[in-house]
Amino acid sequence: MYCYILDMDENMSSGLFDSSFEPTDFDNSEVSKLQALLEDKHLILDTECLLQALEQCFSVCPIESLDERIFKKVLPKAQHFLSQVVKVIDDIITGNNVRLDDLDGIKYKLQVCDGLLAFWKKCVEHISAFEKVQAAYVASLCDILPETTKIIFEHCKDSAKYGALLSGAMQELRNLFAKACAVFKLFFATLNGIIVFDTDVQSETELLTKVVDAYGYIASIANGMDTKTFVELSEIFAKLVIVYQSEIKPYNIATHFIRMTKDVSCLLSAAMDQNDKNAERNVMVAMRLLRIIEKLTLSYGASFTHEMILDLVELLAQMHGYSCLIKSSERTILAGATSFLNIIFSHDNFKQVYFEYGRQNVPRDQYIRRLNYHLLTIAIMKKLNGMPFEHHCKWSLGSDSILDIAFTYIEHLEEEICVGDLQLSSVRAIGEGPRFVGIYEATLVSVCNLVSQILPEDFHALELLLLKHLLSGHLWCSLLSSDVWCFIGRLGSSQLCVDHVKHLIKVSTALVERRDSIEAIMIDNMIVRLYDLLNEDVKSTLFDNLIDHLDVDYYVTSLHLLMANTKSLSSERLKRKIEDLPKAFLDLQEHPSTCNWKCLMQVVSAIIAVDYSDNKDVINVLTKLWSFVAGTIIECEGKQLDLLTDLVVTVLDATYLKNLHDDSFYAKL
C-alpha cells in the first residue's frame, strides 16, 4: 500500500572531507567502540558519539584498508541494528494493542533510523573525498548500503499500516525518506566518478551487477512515493547499465526494463482520468521514462528477448492510443511514440512480433486494445510510405501483410468510425492549417499510399488480398477494399480497370444464390464503381463485349447494373439481340444441339436487362417457353433435368408476370 509521501526537496550534502591526511598506526579500539554502539540491546543510539568514533577511524585508516579494517566489521552491524529497529516499529504498529501512547516511542525509533542514515552518509562522504577508489577497498559499502536503503524505502512505502498513528509520525517518515534518497544519490556520485570496478575480477563484476540491480529495484519502490526520486533513480539505473554495458548482461536488466514499460503505460492510463495539470505531469514523467527505455533499447536492443519486444509493441500501441485520447498532451505523446517507433522499428524481431501481437486472440470487449493496435498499424504504414519500396515490400505482401492487418482490424472499429470522435492528423497542403481526419480515412490514405508503390509483378497478390476482403462479409473491411480498388482504378490504366470489371463479374456469378448477402451487394457495387471510372467509349466497348459473350460465365444481373451507366448505343444493341429470341427457340426445337441450347440461354439471359414490355414477339416466345418447360420437365431426369432447371431459373428471372398471357401462369405453376 502506498504511503502519502509526496514530492519533497532533497538537499544533497556537498560537504566533503579533506583527503590529505597522514595515516598513523590503526587503533582497533575505535572500531570496537563503533561495534559496541551498534550492538545496544535496547536499540538506543548515541548518534553524535557514533559519528565521532567513525570520523576518528577514518582519520587513521588508509583507503586501501577501509573495507578490511572498518567497513567489513562495522557496516553489517549497522544494517542489523537498523533492521531490528524497523522490526520493532512494525511489531508495534501492526499489533493488536497499538495505542496513541505508542507514538512517542515510535518517533524516537524513527529518529534512531535517521541517525543510522547519518552514519551511512558520512561513510559515503568519506569515499567521495578521494579522486579514485578501487571497488575492492569499499566492497562492503557497495554491498550493504543498497540493502539498507531498500529497508528504509519499503518501510516508508508501507506507511499506511501506521493507521491512526500515521499523521503523528508523518514528518519523521518524510525526513527519513528524504535522507535515504540523499544518501543513495550521493552514493551514485561516487559510483559514477570515484569507485572503480575491475571487471576482470569476477567478484567485482558480481558486486557491480548487484549494485546496479539494487538501483533498478529501489527505483521501482519509489514509484508511487515521490515522483522526482522515482525518475531520478530510474535515470541513475539506466546510466549505470549503459556505462557498464560490457559487464552488465541483458538478462540483468530485463526485469527492470519490462517494469519501466508497464510504468509508462500506467502513467498514461492515469492521465486519462485526471485534470489537465495532473495529466500533464504524469505525461511528462512517462516521457522521461520513455527516453530511458529508448536509451536502453539502443544499447541492449540486439539482445532483447521475445517477451521484451512484445512488451514494447504493446507499449507502442498504447502510446498511439493515448496520443489521441489525452487531448491536453496529444503532441507530446505522439512525438514520443514516433521517436520510439523509429528506434525499435529496426530491431530484427520487431516485424515478426508486431504481426504475432496482431494475431493474438483478443476478447471482443477489449475494444481499446484493438483500437490501439490499429493506430500503431497506421503509424507503421506512414513510416513505410517514407521508405524505398525495397525496404517495405516485405511488409505489404506475403503471408504477413500489414495491408491485411489494416483490412482486418478496421472491421473491429465500427463504433469509432460511426461516432467519429477520434481525429488523426493528416497531410495538409502548403498554406493550410492543421488537418484532421477520422480513423477510416486515415487508414484508407495510408493503404493507398502503400498500394501505389507495389510493382506490376506483385499486383496479382494485391488483387487476391483485395478480393478476399471484398468478399469477407464484413461491411467496413469490404468497403475499405472497395475504396482501395477504386483508387487503383483511377491510378491505373483503362485496360487494368476493364480487366478488373470483367473479373469481378465472373466472381459475381458465383454468388447467384446469395444475391442479398453483403458479399454480393459489395461486389455489385464494386463493379458499378469501377465501370463509372471508364470513359464512355470504353464503357460502350466493354458492354458490347459482354453482350457478345453473354453466357453462364457472366451473370446477367451485372449487365442490368451497367445498363444505367451506358449510352443508348449499347442498350439498343442489347434490345436487338433479344429480337433473336424467336429464331433461337425455333432452332433449338428443330435442331436440338449444344450450340443451339447455348444460343437460347444467351438470348434469354439478355432479356433480364431489357424492358421488353412493348415487344409482343418476345412476350409470345416467353409464353411458349413456359409451356415447353411445363410439358417437358416431367419427362426429364439426370443431366437433362439439370439443364432444364437452369433454363427455368433464367426464364423466371426474365419474366415480367404482367406481360404474360393468362395461360402462362398455369404453365409456371
Secondary structure as UniProt FT lines:
FT   HELIX           28..37
FT   TURN            38..39
FT   TURN            41..42
FT   HELIX           47..60
FT   HELIX           63..65
FT   HELIX           66..71
FT   HELIX           72..93
FT   TURN            96..97
FT   HELIX           100..102
FT   HELIX           103..128
FT   STRAND          133..134
FT   HELIX           135..138
FT   HELIX           139..157
FT   HELIX           159..165
FT   HELIX           166..193
FT   STRAND          195..196
FT   TURN            199..200
FT   HELIX           202..222
FT   TURN            223..225
FT   HELIX           227..243
FT   TURN            244..247
FT   HELIX           250..271
FT   TURN            272..273
FT   HELIX           276..300
FT   HELIX           301..303
FT   HELIX           306..325
FT   HELIX           327..329
FT   HELIX           330..344
FT   TURN            345..346
FT   TURN            348..349
FT   HELIX           350..359
FT   TURN            364..365
FT   HELIX           367..385
FT   HELIX           389..396
FT   HELIX           402..410
FT   HELIX           411..413
FT   HELIX           414..419
FT   STRAND          424..425
FT   TURN            430..431
FT   STRAND          436..437
FT   HELIX           439..451
FT   TURN            452..453
FT   HELIX           456..458
FT   HELIX           459..470
FT   HELIX           475..491
FT   HELIX           494..509
FT   TURN            510..513
FT   TURN            515..516
FT   HELIX           518..532
FT   HELIX           536..548
FT   TURN            552..553
FT   HELIX           557..563
FT   TURN            564..565
FT   HELIX           568..578
FT   TURN            579..580
FT   HELIX           581..590
FT   HELIX           594..607
FT   TURN            608..609
FT   TURN            613..614
FT   HELIX           616..632
FT   HELIX           633..635
FT   HELIX           639..654
FT   HELIX           657..659
FT   HELIX           662..668
//
